[in-house]
């Protein structure tokens, strides 16, 4: 008997396995043919309507001069000394203005714990494409468990607290998937735009923000505070991050807050991930200051002053002392001789 068929009398009948295999192969062939036809059609349209990079540059700079666009065109994440760059919103606008760019997403594999999706950004005019496979874990971390949550495993957090890894709901999974896909589109899509154009856009964005803040600093501060309120961050939390009462916010602080807001809104980071490193660094600095000011400690400014005094004393010339080889004083009787 051959694999995939059974013998009934003199007739050979296909098994369910062979029928399913044939249907899958047919579906794959149809999908491949459809994909090829789409690529050919897009390439034909792109060749008929080629982009003009001078026009692209002009339109992008015009967008960057709009204050409302400049406010969300950059992001900042609390990694090390801070990671900054052009945001997802900027990438979406840039790819739209570039034209002849296609974005595709396809599920590579999926199981009970994760889903892998290939995100590809292609320039059909230049026949260049970049892709990235992202993995969406079907779990979320929580500090507590609610009724109906399915706990998969547990771990101990950085501060010793118990962290529960639970099965993600459909909404959780959708949010994670959308955020990761958007990041992949930004990362791969910006590679298709000339680097000098991106640098000029970033300079224009910063200039636009500085001019706007200089015209009305208090208004800029209030707008930023209001923006954070929409994502659940209060004024008290912002003042804690700044380290002062917020009466006077510097242009650098305004720029950082805008970029942090964009990163949180685009699911690049969270407020907790932003403020925790700041508070930890501040606590560490306070502990160092207290240690240096402890009574009896030889550290701090008093120790420095003592060291300077000791150095001065060591530099003073020592008084002359007589030795056996020194000349004795001449007496009057000796002079009369």
Secondary structure, 3 states (H helix, E strand, C coil): CCCCEEEECCEEEECHHHHHHHHHHHHHHHHHHHHHHHHHHHHHHHHHCCCCHHHHHHHHHHHHCCHHHHCCCEEEECCCCCEEEECHHHHHHHHHHHCCEEEEEEEEEECCCEEEEEEEEEECCCCEEEEEEEEEECEEEECCCCCCCCEEEEEECCCCCEEEEEECCHHHHHHHHHHHHHHHHHHHHHHHCCHHHHHHHHHHHHHHHHHHHHHCHHHHHHHHHHHHHCCCCCHHHHHHHHCCCCCCCCHHHHHHHHHHHHHHHCCCCCHHHHHHHHHHHHHHHHHHHHHHCCCCCCCCHHHHHHHHHHHHHHHCCCCCCCCCCCCCCCCHHHHHC
